[in-house]
Amino acid sequence: MFTKQQLESAAQYIYQHMSATPQYSWPQINTKAGCTVVVKHENHTPIGAFKARGGLTFMSWLRANHPDIQGIITATRGNHGQAQSFAASMAGIKPVIVVPHGNSLEKNNAMRAFGAELVEHGADFNEALLEVTRLAKERNLFVVPPFHEQIMLGVATYGLELMTAHPDLDSIYVPIGCGSGICGTITARNALGTKTKIIGVVSDQFPAAKKSFESGEIINTGAASSFADGMAVRTPIPDAYSIYSKGAERIVEVSDNEIAEATRIYFSDTHNAVEGAGAASLAAVLKERDQLKNKKVGVVLTGGNIDTSMFKTILEGNTPVG
């Protein structure tokens, strides 16, 4: 966990490469939710997602502590890979990114545009992660894990911004994939000393974090599919679990249909295009509407990187197949 001073220092470094993102309260969303909702727009970063922050702080740490590293490798469904490609290329380090077969074409193209060599392997994120270990040894590449304290440090700066602007939030809803988002938000809450409750959100197709949180031990779940690929993680990351298992208030499940509806609401009410994981927090708020009357809550819109064809399906009133 980091102090307020450490978070502020990380933020000042990040602001050399990107601006702070806005947080807005949209009246039509407030009406639908029956409470005041503050949306943290992490879709407004150079990669269209919150992970840009962690990529920058991780690469700064890597350059300082491992100056001889020439290349990195990591697994992703998209935004983590974009963040590492974005930051590594700026630092003069070659990024190699492993994605599962059938990954988002537009996210793949974005990673290549940021300078990545893309490798397709396996049926899902967990299988792509196994290939990272093999290729790292074969090609002498530095492995960037899906969760790392220096990634969390960067990510925590969006929580710093949100809770500094709105210290009176009753709760913040955060989607959970590998965990840097919820852990960073918990870190920022603790550093600022607010009483804000942090509520995790998972896909009902990938409920491992919720099951683990409620059982008190890490539980893996089986193969599944969801168009909210940022939450498509079958095995909790132990280091992340150790933080959110203690620091989160609870974890809520949402369905693909609920996420699709939240995506439509974001577009109709704010004209922001939102990816599945990015809409999940709003989906959870709408699901818990009855218990949020007179509350002021934050939702983290974690990213806007949704494929055109998938977005078209959603706007037509349907739910994409994962």
N, C-alpha and C positions, 0 to 999 in steps of 0.2 A: 504494500500500500504506500501511497505517496502523500507528501504534505501539500498544503495549499501553495507554498512557495515553489515547490518542485513542479506543480501543475502550471503555475503562472510562467515559470521559466520555459517549460515545454511549449506553452502556447505562444510565447514570443518567438521561439524558433520556428514554429509552424507558420506563423504569420509572415515570415520571410518568403514563403512559397505559396500561400493561399490566404484568403480573407476569412475572418470569423463568419460563421453562417448565421442567418437570421432565425428568429423564433417569432411566429405570428399566431394570433388567435383569430380564427376565421368564423364569422357569425353564423353561417349556415351549418358548419360542423358543430358549433356549440348548441344550436337548436336540436340537431339530431341526437347529440350525446346527452342532452339534458343537464349539462354542466359547462364550466369554462375549460376549454381545451387549448393548450399552447403547443403548437407543432414546431419541433426543432427540425429545420430543413437541411439535413445532411445530404440531400440530393443536390445541394448547391456547392459542391467542392469540385476541384479540377478533374476528378474521376467520376463525379456523380454519386458518390457514396462516402460514408463516414470513415471508411478504412484508409483514406488518403492520409489522415492524421497519424495513424500508427505506422504507416509505411515510412513517413518522414522521420519520426523519432527513432524507429528501429534502424534505419539506414545510417542516421547520424551516429548512433551507438556502435554500429558495426564498423564504420570507418575509423572511429576513435579506438576501438578495442581490437580490431582485426584488420589492420591497414593493408595487409598483403592479399586479402581476398579479392579474387578477380571475377568470381561468378557466384550467384545464389541459385537455389532451387526451392520450390514450394508447390504445394497442391492447393487447388482452389475450385470453386464453382464460378468464380468471376471477380467479385469486388476485392477480395484479398489479393488476388493475382494482379489486378490492375494497380492496386496500391503499391505493391512491391516492385512492379515493372516501372511505374511512374517515378518512384523514389530511387530505385537502383540505377536506372538510366541516367538520371540527373547526377548521381554520384560517380558515374563512370564504371559501374559494375554491370556485368552481363546477367540479365534475369532469364532463367529457364523455368517455365511454368507447366505443371502437369494438371490436366483437366480430364474428367471422365468422358468417354464417348457419348455423343448426344448433347454435349454442353451447349449453352446459349451461343449461337453463331455471332451475335452482335457483341457479346462480352469477349468472345475469342478474338474477334477483329480488333476490339479496343485494346486488348493486351498486346497484340502484335504491333499496333500503332504506337504503343508506349515503349516498344523496343524488345518485347519478349520473344524468346524462342518457345513455341508452344508444342507440348507433347501430349497426345491423347492416349489415355490408358484406363482400363477398367470400366465398370458399369456405374460407379458412384464415387462420391468424394473419398470414402474410406479405402476403396481399392486404388484410387489415384495416389493416395497418401503412401501406400506400400511401395509404389513404383519410385517415389521420391528417394527413399532410402537406398534402393539399388543404383539409381542413376547418380546419386551424390557420390557414392564410392567409386563408381566407374569413371566419373568425369571430374572428380576432385572439386565438388561444388559445396558451398556452405548452405546447410539446410535452414530455411526459415520456417519455424514451426507455426501451426495455425493459431497458437496462443503463446505470447511471450510478454514478460512484464514491461518491456520497452514499447511493444505495440500497444499494450493497455495504457501506458502513460500518455501516449499521443491521443488515443481514443478518448481518454478521460477529459480532455480539454473541451469536448462538446458539452459534457455535463457541467464543467466549470462555467462555460458561457451561459448555459440555460438556467442554472440555479443562481448565478450572480444576477441575471436579469430578472428572475422570478423566484426569489428566495422563499415565497409563501406557497409553493406547490405542495399539495397534499400527497401526491404520488406521481411517479413517472413510469410509464409503460415502455419496456424495451424488449425487442425481439432477441431470441437466443439462437445463435448458430454454434460457433466454437467458443463464444463467451466473452470476447474482448469488450463488446458493447455494454453488457450488463455489469461486468466487473469494473469497467472504467466509470460507469455511472455511479456505482456503489462507492468507488474510490473518491470521486469528486464530492459526493454527498458527505462522506465521512470527513474529508479534508475541510469542507466548508462548515461542518457542524450543524447542518440543517436537520429537520425532523422528517424530511421527505421520505416516503416509503417507495422502495424500488420494486416494481412488479415485472417479472419476466413473462415473455410470451413465446409459445412454441406452436408449431404445426401439430395438429392431431395425428398426422402421419409420421411425425418424428418427435415423439414425446419423451425421449430419453432423459432430458434435463429435468422435466417435471417429475417423472417417476423416481429419478435419483434424489431430487430435492425432498420428495415426500417420504421416501423410504430411509433416507439417511445413509445410503450407500450407492455407488455408481452402478447403474443398470443400463445394459445395452439393449437396443431394440433391433428388430429385423429389417430386411430390405423393404423399402416402400418408395412412393413417389409423390411429389408435390411440385406445383409450378413455383412455389416460394422456395427457390433453390438455396437462398441464403440461410435457411433454417434446416436444410436437409442433412442433418448430422445424426448418425445412429449411435455414437459413443461419446459421452461427455469427456471433455479434456480435464484430466484430474486437477491441474493447477487452477483452472477456471472454476471448476466445481467447488474447490476448497474455499473460494471467495463468495460465490453467489449462494452456496448452501447455508452460509452464515449471514450474509448481508441482504438477501432478498426477503421481501415480505411474503410473497407467494408466486406461483407460476400458473399462468392461464393457457389453456389450449384453444386454438381457433382452427376452423376448417378451411379448406380451399374455397368453398362457397362464400364464407364470411370474409375471407381476404379479398376475393374478387369484388364483392360488394363495396368494401372499404376503398379499393382501388378506383371504382367508378365514382364514389363520393369525392375522393380527392380531386379527380379530374373535373367533375361537374361543379364543385364548390370552390376550388382553388386553381384549376387549370394547371396542376402539376401532374406529370406522368410519374407513376410510382411503381416500383417492382414489388413482387410478392411480399418479401420480408419487410420491405419498407412500409407496406400497408397493414402489417399484422398488428402493430400497436393500436392503431385506430380501430381495427376489427375487435380487439379485446375490450377497448373502452365501450364500444357500442354494445357488446355482449353483456357488459357489467353495468349498463346504463342505470338500472334501477337502484344500485347502491352508490351511485356517484352524484346524486342530487345535491346541489349547492357546493360541490367540491370544485377545486381548481387542479387540473391534472395536466401533466406533460406527456406528449407522445413523441417518440423519436422516429422521424421519417428517415430511415437509414440509407435509402438509395432510390434512384429513379431509373436504374438500368434494366428496363424491361424490353424484350424483343418486340418489334413492330407487330408481327403476326399474333403474338400472345396478347398484346395490348388491344389489338383489333377484336379478338375473340371476346375479351372482357367487356369492351365498350358495346358490343352487340348483345350483351346481357347473359353471356355464357361463362363457364369456368374452364380455363385451359387444362389439358391433361399434362401432368408433370412429366 
